[in-house]
Structure formats: C-alpha cells, structure tokens
Amino acid sequence: MTLKKGKISNAWNVDSKVNGNNVILSSKEYNMVLAENGETSFGFQMQGANLSDIESAYLVTETASVTKNLSFDYRETSSWQGHKIVEVTLTNTGTKTIKDWSAAFRMNGEIDNIWNARALSGDEGMFQIKNADYNAVIAAGASVTFGFQVSYSSTVFSGIKDIVLFGSEEKETLETEKPTSVPTATASSTPTKTPELLPTKTPELVPTSTPKESDVPAVTSVPTATPEVETEEMEEGDAQFVSVENRDWNMDMIHANDPKVEQAKKTQQRKIKVTMLDSGINYSSEVNVVERKNFFDEETSCLYEDESGHGTAIAEILASDPKRATQKFTNDITVDGTSYTYYDNTDTEEPEEEQEETLAEGETTLFDLLDSGYEWTEGVNPNIELYSGKILDENNETTVDMVVEGIDWAIENQSDILCLSLGMQKGSDKLHAAIKRAKKAGMLIISAVGEDKQADYPAAYPEVMSVGMTDSMGKYVSAPAEVAAPGQDIISRGVFDSMQIFSGSSFAVPHVAGLASILWQNHPDKDADYIRGWIDVTCNKTSDMENCEYGLVDCLYAFESYEEYNREVKANPQILKKIEKNTSAEKVMAAVDEIDNEAEVPVEEEMQKMHGNWDKNDHKSFVSGKYADNYVKIQKYIDIIKQGIYFVDDEKKNPDCYGMHKHPWFHGYIEGDVKINGKDAKKASNYMASVRGLVEMADHMRKYGEVKKLETPVTTVSVVFALTGINTAFEKDGKIGSQTWKEIDKNCAKVNGKVPKDCRSLLIYGMAMHTLTDTFSHSSYVVKKTKVKKTKKKRYEWVRLTHANSASKDYADKTDNHQLRFDAAKAAARKALSRIRVSAKKGLKGYTGIDKTADLYASAKEFNKL
C-alpha cells in the first residue's frame, strides 16, 4: 500500500517492508495458505497518519518487491464506444537487471484481452499484471511493452491510477550461492516467516531473443470461448547451437582426468555416500542413483522428476559413467510350457532400420536438434553411492522446512557428503541447527556461495565448506568462498539428454564433492574435517583468486600430497581446528610448511571467447556438432512439451486427468478402477491406442487449431474405452480435464493477438509422450518364481510390477528394479522426439509415423541400440 504521510511503526501476523512511501505487508509462514472460503487477519500500528492517509492498497498474490527503478508509461492506441486499447512501456531506469516484474494499479473497467503479459487479478478496479515467461528480464536501460483491451461501462475512462511497480534486481533473486550478513533478530510476539531458499544460479532455458508480438491485437467485438490459434513463424536467433571442441575443460582444470586420479577413483576401501538436495535427477543409465525421495509427495516418473534440469546437470558433473552397462539377463526361463529368453546385451544382431518419412529440404527433427553428436564423458567420481532428495520445485524454490527435512533424511541415510547447490541471503536458526546436526553426524557439508558481494546461507555457516566458481580462464567470479572450482560455461546434461551450457556456483559444488569422495574412499579412517582441510591446503592460488580463501581445487596435487599433509596434521592438529572455525587461509597456510601448490592452471580460451558473445541473462546455448548454424525456437517448444508431460501428474491443478487408476489412458496403465456395463473391467485401457489417439489429436490441432474427437471402427473394449476417456477429458469447451486453455496458453506467446496452434499441438504431444513412457512403469510384467500351493513346486509366472509398497524391491518406480524398463522408456521418448518435424524458419512442420505408433515401443532388436 502507499501512504500519503506517516509510517507503519508496528505490525502483527505479517512481515512489513518499507520502500519510500510504499509498504509491503506479506504473510507469515503460518498463515501464508488460505483454504477455500478461509480467512486470516492481521494488523498494524500507524505513526503520524491515520487510515485516510492510505492512498492506495493492493492485494498481491505472488511474492514481490517494490522497485523504484522501473518507469511506467502508457498510451491509448485505439478507442471505440466503451472500449480502448492501451499500450504500456516499462523502462528499467536503474543500473542492474530487473527480473520477474509486475505492476499493480487502479482502473475502471475490465481487461478483455492482454498480450506480452499476464493478468493475475482484476477485482473491484484493482489490477495486477505480471511478465510473460519470455520477457521477465529487463536489462538496465532496456524496456518491455505490453498491451491490453479494456471495456468499461462508465461514460468516461478513468485512466490508470495509483501505480505500484514490483521487480527484483537480478543479484537478489537469480543468484543464491553464499552468505550475506546474519540478520539481526527482533522481538516479536508472533513467529517470523522462514526465509525461502532459492537455487544457485539455475540454468535459464529461455529463447535468445524475445518473440515478436503484434503491437495491437486483432479486435473482436465478442470474445470466443476458446482463443483463436494460428501458425507461428520462427525467427532466427531464438536459440543458438554452438560447437565446442574441449567439452571437458572443467575436468582438465582440476586435473580430474589425470591417470593417477583415474586410478584413485577405482581404488576404494568403501563407497562414499553422497546426498544431493536439489530439484531431483532425471533417470539416466549413466548416473546411478541408489535412492530417490520426492519431498513434494508427487507421483512423477523418475524420467521427468527434475522439471528445471538443475539437479540433473549437477549429478552429471559429479557421477556420470558412460561405461556403466545396462542390466544383463541371460537366463532361459520356461513359463507355462513356453521358453523365454531375457534380453542379453551380448547379442550382436543388427536391428532392422525403421523406415521413417523423408524430410523436406530445410527440415530436421527435434531429436536431431537436441542430439549434439558428442559422446558423454565421465563425471568427477562415478564410484559413489548417490542419494537424491527432490526439494526444489519447477521454479527451483523451496522452504527452509523442506531443506531441514532433507538434511535429516541425509543423516538417516548415514551420508558422508551433503551437496547443497542452493542458498538464501538471510540466515535461519532452524536451518543452522540442522546443519549442526549433520556436522555432528560426521558429514562434510558443501554448499554454493552465489555471485553477490557476500555469500549465501547455508554456505556462510562455519560448519559448511563454501564453494565459488571460476571461469574457463581460471578467474574467480563468485562471492567470497573457502575454495573454488569451475562453474561458468560448464557443459552438462540438459533437457531430454541434450548437451547444454550452464553457469553458476551451483555447478562448482559437484567438482569439490567429487574430489572429497575420491580422497575419502581411499582413506575411510579419516573424518570430514580431515578431508576438508586436505582439499583446502592443496588448492592452487596461482591464478586470479581474489575473494577465494584457498584457491582452485586440484585433484592431482591433493592426491599426491597425502604424506605431506598427514605429517603436517599429526605435527599440528590445530590446523583442522582453524579451518573449522573459518580462520583465515593465510594463518592456516602459514602452519603448513611442506605444501605449496604452484602448478600452472590449465585454461580454455575457446570457452572464454564464446562467453563474450553470449547474453547470459537471455539464454543458454545447446551444444551441437551438427547444427552450429541452425536457429530455431527450440526452447519454447521444449518447454511446452515438458508442460504436456507434467500436465496429467498435477493432482491439484488437474484432478480430472490425474491418477493411473481413474484415468489409465493418460498414464500407460492397462487396467484401472473403472466399470464397463456396470461391471469392474480388467485391462480396460489400451495404452497403444491412447498414445496414437493423443498423437492424432496433436496433429489435428497443428493443422486446424481445434480439438479432434477420436473415433475408431474397432470394437475392442480396451481401445474404445481408452479413446472415450480421452474424448471426455477434452469435451468441455475451452478445457483439458480441469484446466482451461486460457491457463494452459500462458506459456505461449501470442501472434497477432492469437495463440499459436503449434503450442497447443505440442502440449498434447507431450501428453502422448507421458503416456508412452509411463507404460514401462505402470504396465510392466516380469517373470517371477512362485510356489504352487498344493504341490509346493516352484514355477515361473508373469507378474505385474506395482506401486503398492514403495519399500518393496519389486516397487515399479525403483530404477534398479529391472533397469532395462527405464532405458527402453528413454529410447521410446527419443523416438517420439525424432518424429517431430521442425524448420529453422517455419517452426513445427508436423509429425511423422502417426500410423506407426506401436513402433514407438522399441522391439527387442532395438534394445541393442540402447
């Protein structure tokens, strides 16, 4: 709210922030959620003012910070009776980038249509407008423009009044890697809100340039229930593909690939347990996750559990092993008199090549664009036991309570190393207490510091080993930290197994954790303080390491310096105490006589030159060996497909599509809690028919911009039932299941005031991919030994893997339970992506093999290609 005079001197049941004459009152943790028809109350004390001095007040439903560095200018571009077209320009007048802007204002009338922004609320003349996904960032001196059509019943349009602008300067919201000063506690009769944690510099997978929009949408006198759609033309420069020769420069810089270090990785007296608390880790046969826990209690497939890709990229750097073989089966088994041979990957028979439709000139497939053509390389240490706790949501945000819960889970698992690539600018007593518990349990806690002037928490706590990042030339570019590792322009696993380039001290953390695990597995009798000190004193500080206490970690020098380090610690045990108390590195190193790392740091000039050409705030690049000169709006397409994949697994937003038992046609389930002609139906849904039906719907939407009703001459009950279930979800005008197209279209930029039908088409195709890959979890049958009750003889029979008991070794979503299922699911997803035809200029061109949907389920011979 805005005050004419005076100030707020006290408040209860809310937190208050002051920016000039603007006051933000935000919920506490205990009252931040309101049930339907629920209510809450709060109060405040005013000094030098009364209620009449409140000039304006707005209810804002999202976290926001008032900014003085945005200007708001608007003009009326068109007008007719009771209607106006308004164009608004926001300009960043400050010196820092502003992200996630929004505007609140008063205006008489209703917003009928809006472009280049989203209307979050508009009740009783108060409106809140928020950025679209593609224009959330406003660089210093830059502007964004959005517009809307307003209708009003009064004789005169009031104009826009009482404007309040919100936005976060980039370093306050995007970077989350090390400590600010500890906040001063203030007495309060009510509990204070626990600060939110944000991930450290999460990869920004957004287009390289803002999609062009029409200045003014086509004006329609009567809005239609379903927005009009049209084909969207592509623009060059939307996503860049780059060729990179030395993809392992980061491993070279810390000598992780040296033969002596490679040998040390293979030598282990015990496996080191490493817990990552992050956004989850998408399944890969190359990264062995021994246990997963989703702290959001979501039923998402492990193939897609990491919605942002943050955790997956970090796990790849830490523990990828391209040589890790898929599970082998060699036993011949007889079931009911029929002999079966499980897959044996020693089979050398070449599969028959699938005959796909010929692509037109200038076309390629989405899979080919994502496929770099490069082979994956090894992580710092693949020989660990990796535990993955998903605590970050799709926006890479979480709460202190969830982080604490994750830390306690790591303690329960008796983890040796805890990786935290996240942070916040204020400390928390609850978080610090959990960190202390982990430290007392013998854990080495490693956390990213961020790129601000001060380190984020928990990296700022003395119990934590704080990590900052260097660029490819060895220059330190983070907040102050204990040690450094490569973190800028790191190549790792991105969306759908693509190679992408990431930056942030988040991505420095796995380098340090990997080194710690190598040292520890060779000397398991040592404790966490010993390992931490070993890494510290063997760091290299010959390059530009201002703000980094010890310097760049060095795997080879650390490993070779064990004897010297061990002698130093025995002679002076206080060395480790000094490190634990964050004593200055200068004093610590003064006590270490024998160790002085002055080795030359390997650098990579190619990556540095490329970095100079990139706008890091606007995009990330896909690494490609084949399409270095191709440009396509690939990231927006990928985001929409991902939205379709997650669409039916969101119980809160879409209960009418959620659940494998109630809606088996969306979840690859062959059964379901359904009735046909009043009787319980077994095998009531045909998953192949479901996939084909959704693909046909996607193609029809691409061509005509409307939903197709699925029909079939087949009378097979499971086919008819599956298609009927899909039709039911789409039959409500303007909806898919529980969600309206208006909600779904928020991720689609409008063209000439219309929603591109390509976006809707790809969303439905993403739903088909979800059904396709879920089949391998929900409808997988395996051969198991059983006993005949009467004869007690052993026999084999087919048994479906279930979700009844997550602790069971036969739990369907356990990746080590017949791992080949998940490899086959990924192969199916790749085939589905290879059937999406795209053009550099025209975008989505169509889908191939619509009548060969069953072929997406790879044949036994095709497993050889896994």
C-alpha positions, -999 to +999 in steps of 0.1 A: +000+000+000+010+036-005+009+062+024+005+099+019+024+106+051+035+089+083+047+053+086+039+018+099+056+015+133+044-020+142+027-049+126+014-084+137+006-116+118+025-101+088+060-090+079+065-054+068+090-038+044+092-001+036+104+014+003+099+052+004+062+058+009+053+022-002+048-005+024+047-043+016+028-064+042+035-101+035+021-133+052+039-152+078+048-188+073+019-200+095-008-180+076+005-180+041-020-206+029-057-199+028-082-227+022-112-221+000-136-197+018-109-194+045-098-161+061-070-146+081-064-114+100-035-091+106-030-056+120-006-027+121+001+005+140+004+038+122+025+067+134+019+102+121-010+091+100-045+076+101-065+053+077-074+082+055-037+086+047-036+053+029-035+065-007-039+030-023-038-006-014-034-038-035-037-075-028-007-092-044-009-130-047+028-136-055+060-127-037+072-093-049+094-064-040+086-028-048+112-012-071+120+025-078+140+016-109+110+010-132+091+037-150+056+031-162+043+050-194+010+042-212-009+055-241-042+048-258-036+034-293-073+028-302-107+036-289-144+030-297-176+031-276-169+016-242-135+001-253-099+011-255-066-004-265-039+005-240-001+001-246+022+002-216+060+006-217+081-003-187+117+010-187+145-001-164+160+032-152+185+016-128+219+001-133+211-035-126+190-061-145+154-065-132+137-098-133+101-110-126+084-076-129+048-069-122+026-038-119-004-030-098-028-002-105-064+010-104-086+014-134-123+014-141-134-014-164-124-050-172-094-064-192-109-084-221-076-094-237-039-089-229-006-096-247+030-097-237+020-101-201-005-119-178-033-105-157-031-121-123-060-103-107-086-076-116-112-073-089-131-041-080-110-019-102-076-032-089-054-050-113-021-069-110-002-075-143+029-098-144+055-105-171+052-133-197+078-161-195+098-147-224+101-111-212+107-115-175+141-099-177+147-062-183+183-052-187+195-018-174+183+009-197+160-015-217+122-016-220+094-040-224+060-033-238+027-050-232-009-041-240-045-049-233-080-043-244-102-028-217-140-024-217-158+000-193-195+008-187-190+044-174-192+073-198-155+083-192-124+061-190-106+069-157-072+061-170-046+042-150-040+054-114-022+045-082+006+026-100+030+005-079+058-014-097+074-046-085+106-063-096+137-080-083+172-069-092+190-099-107+215-104-080+188-105-053+168-132-070+187-153-095+219-158-076+218-179-044+252-191-036+267-175-004+263-156+028+250-122+035+255-108+070+234-126+096+202-106+101+195-090+135+168-108+154+139-086+165+115-094+193+080-104+182+050-120+199+043-139+167+066-163+148+086-147+119+083-161+084+111-186+075+130-172+045+127-190+012+156-208-003+165-202-040+188-224-061+223-212-070+222-197-105+198-221-121+202-226-158+179-201-177+165-221-206+148-192-224+150-180-260+179-158-271+156-131-282+121-121-273+094-135-296+080-107-317+044-097-310+020-075-328+017-041-312-021-043-311-041-075-313-070-080-337-101-065-320-131-087-317-164-075-305-173-107-288-146-129-273-148-166-282-147-193-255-116-208-270-089-183-282-081-183-319-049-200-329-027-197-359+007-210-371+036-192-356+066-183-378+101-188-364+127-161-361+164-165-364+184-160-333+159-177-309+182-204-296+218-209-305+237-240-312+274-240-307+302-264-315+327-270-287+359-289-291+371-294-255+339-302-236+360-314-206+379-282-199+365-281-164+378-316-156+412-307-171+414-275-150+412-295-117+432-325-131+402-349-126+412-368-157+448-374-148+457-411-149+468-411-112+434-396-103+416-421-125+433-449-107+424-434-074+387-434-084+388-471-090+406-478-057+382-477-028+381-492+007+344-483+010+318-465-011+312-429-001+276-419+003+267-385-013+233-369-008+222-342-032+193-320-021+182-303-053+155-304-080+157-342-085+177-362-110+161-374-142+168-410-149+200-419-168+217-453-171+249-433-168+242-419-133+235-445-107+211-431-081+207-457-053+178-440-036+154-412-045+130-392-023+105-367-036+097-344-007+067-330-026+050-364-025+044-363-062+038-393-084+061-382-112+081-406-132+118-407-125+124-400-162+110-365-157+112-357-120+136-328-124+114-301-141+141-275-142+171-297-151+192-281-123+199-313-103+203-335-134+231-312-147+249-312-113+246-350-110+261-355-144+292-334-134+295-354-102+289-390-111+283-397-147+297-430-160+292-436-198+307-471-195+280-482-170+262-511-186+225-517-186+213-547-166+220-580-183+197-610-185+210-644-197+186-670-182+163-690-204+130-693-185+100-716-192+066-702-184+035-723-190+055-745-213+068-716-234+105-708-234+115-671-229+150-656-231+155-624-212+174-597-231+211-603-233+232-573-245+259-595-259+235-601-289+252-586-320+224-590-344+217-556-361+181-544-358+161-536-389+162-499-396+128-483-392+116-466-424+107-430-415+091-405-438+115-384-458+121-349-445+116-319-468+145-296-476+153-273-447+135-296-422+150-316-394+136-334-363+135-320-328+156-350-316+183-343-342+185-307-329+189-318-294+214-345-302+249-330-301+266-359-318+291-360-290+297-388-265+291-382-229+322-381-207+329-393-171+320-373-140+345-364-113+338-397-094+312-422-107+321-447-079+299-432-052+265-441-037+243-412-048+212-403-029+188-377-045+163-357-025+140-335-045+133-304-025+133-277-053+101-272-073+098-263-110+108-227-102+139-240-082+124-228-050+118-244-016+112-237+020+136-239+050+114-267+065+118-288+034+156-283+034+158-293+070+137-324+063+161-332+035+191-328+058+176-351+084+170-376+056+207-375+047+216-380+084+192-410+085+210-425+054+243-420+071+256-399+042+293-389+042+289-358+020+259-334+016+257-313-016+236-281-014+236-261-046+211-236-031+211-207-007+194-176+007+206-142+017+194-144+053+203-170+079+178-192+097+181-207+132+162-238+121+185-243+091+216-237+112+205-262+138+200-288+110+235-280+096+250-285+131+232-319+134+247-330+100+281-319+111+278-337+144+268-368+125+302-367+107+290-353+074+311-330+051+286-303+040+294-285+008+274-255-004+275-229-032+281-192-023+264-173-051+277-144-071+268-115-048+291-094-026+285-118+003+280-155+005+245-170+008+234-193+036+240-222+044+274-217+028+281-188+052+279-211+083+314-221+096+303-258+096+299-256+058+326-258+031+317-229+009+324-231-029+326-204-055+332-206-092+359-198-118+355-191-155+374-211-181+404-189-178+408-196-141+394-162-129+373-163-097+339-148-104+318-155-072+310-142-038+338-149-012+343-186-006+366-211+010+375-229-022+368-226-060+360-249-088+349-244-125+313-232-127+309-208-156+301-222-191+300-258-179+287-284-204+264-309-189+232-329-194+202-308-202+166-314-212+159-347-230+196-356-226+207-327-247+241-311-240+237-276-227+259-250-212+253-239-176+267-213-153+267-206-115+284-217-084+258-245-082+279-262-108+311-258-090+299-278-060+299-312-077+336-308-086+345-303-049+322-331-037+337-355-063+372-347-051+362-352-015+347-386-023+379-397-041+401-388-012+377-402+014+372-436-003+410-441-003+413-431+034+379-440+050+395-439+085+397-401+082+369-377+093+351-349+075+374-322+090+404-340+078+391-343+042+380-306+042+414-295+054+432-317+028+413-301+000+419-266+014+456-267+018+463-283-015+443-258-036+460-238-063+461-200-059+484-191-088+455-177-109+432-148-103+417-159-070+406-126-053+378-133-028+387-170-026+405-181+006+424-211-005+421-212-043+412-237-070+408-273-060+433-297-076+426-334-076+461-345-086+480-323-062+457-333-034+461-370-040+499-367-044+503-346-012+487-371+012+520-380+030+530-343+035+495-333+046+492-362+070+526-353+086+515-317+090+482-326+107+499-350+131+525-324+140+499-296+144+464-309+150+453-272+154+453-269+116+419-286+113+405-266+142+415-234+125+398-245+092+366-255+111+365-221+127+370-203+094+403-189+104+419-170+076+436-191+049+468-171+054+471-182+090+463-218+081+488-220+053+515-204+075+512-235+097+516-258+067+553-258+057+555-287+032+526-279+009+526-252-017+507-257-049+522-235-077+512-257-106+501-239-138+463-239-142+450-253-175+427-228-192+403-229-221+403-198-243+377-211-267+350-211-239+361-176-228+357-162-263+323-178-266+313-164-233+320-129-245+294-133-273+266-145-251+240-126-232+239-147-201+206-132-189+187-140-221+196-176-230+216-207-227+231-225-257+226-260-269+258-278-278+257-293-312+282-309-336+257-308-365+237-277-363+261-249-354+245-225-378+208-235-373+185-213-353+150-224-342+126-215-314+136-248-298+134-238-261+098-227-263+089-259-280+108-279-253+090-260-225+056-267-240+064-305-244+076-306-208+044-289-197+024-316-215+045-343-199+038-329-164+003-319-172-016-350-161+006-356-130-005-325-112-033-335-088-040-300-076-043-283-110-057-312-130-076-338-109-097-348-139-066-363-156-046-373-126-042-409-113-034-441-132-064-460-117-090-434-125-076-422-158-054-451-171-054-437-207-032-408-196-008-430-176+001-460-197-019-483-175-036-514-189-061-517-160-079-492-139-107-487-113-134-484-139-166-502-148-180-512-182-217-521-184-218-519-146-190-545-141-154-540-130-132-540-160-098-556-162-074-545-189-098-517-195-074-494-213-052-499-243-021-478-238-010-480-275-045-468-286-041-439-260-008-428-274-019-430-310-051-411-302-032-383-285-007-380-314-037-378-338-052-350-317-019-332-316-016-333-354-052-322-359-046-292-336-015-283-356-034-283-388-068-269-378-064-253-344-092-273-329-097-304-308-104-336-327-130-361-314-114-396-316-133-423-333-125-459-343-142-487-362-126-512-338-149-527-312-122-540-289-134-528-254-100-516-242-095-494-273-130-479-272-127-473-235-093-455-239-105-432-267-137-425-248-117-415-217-095-391-237-126-376-255-142-370-221-112-350-209-113-328-240-151-325-244-156-294-223-153-263-245-121-245-236-107-271-213-084-302-210-096-320-179-097-295-151-076-268-168-088-241-192-069-233-224-065-198-210-044-212-182-025-235-205-018-208-230+001-187-205+033-203-218+025-194-254+035-161-269+006-146-290+009-138-326-013-110-339-034-114-308-039-151-313-025-182-296-002-202-319-017-236-326+018-251-326+019-246-288-013-264-282-003-292-306+030-298-288+013-298-254-010-326-265+021-344-280+038-341-246+007-358-230+012-386-255+049-389-245+039-391-209+015-420-216+041-437-238+069-436-211+046-443-182+037-477-198+071-491-188+064-483-151+026-489-149+022-519-172+055-538-169+053-576-164+083-596-151+089-633-147+090-643-110+094-676-091+063-687-072+052-718-055+021-738-064+001-740-031-009-777-034+023-792-047+047-765-033+066-769-065+084-738-078+072-724-111+076-691-131+048-668-140+043-633-153+037-607-126+029-570-130+052-546-110+030-525-088+031-493-067+016-509-036+047-508-014+075-483-021+098-501+002+095-534-017+123-544-040+096-550-067+083-514-065+076-503-100+093-469-098+126-483-085+152-478-112+173-508-101+142-530-104+146-543-140+165-512-151+161-521-187+125-508-185+137-472-179+163-475-207+135-487-230+113-458-219+141-433-227+145-450-261+108-446-267+109-409-258+138-403-282+119-420-310+089-397-302+111-366-304+126-379-337+091-378-352+086-341-346+095-322-378+107-287-374+120-260-398+145-232-390+121-206-402+086-221-400+089-239-367+067-270-362+060-287-396+043-319-384+047-354-371+059-385-389+048-421-384+014-412-369+001-446-382+031-464-366+025-455-330+031-491-318+067-488-332+075-463-306+076-492-282+111-505-292+113-540-304+137-565-287+162-560-315+162-522-310+174-527-274+209-532-289+209-495-297+205-485-260 
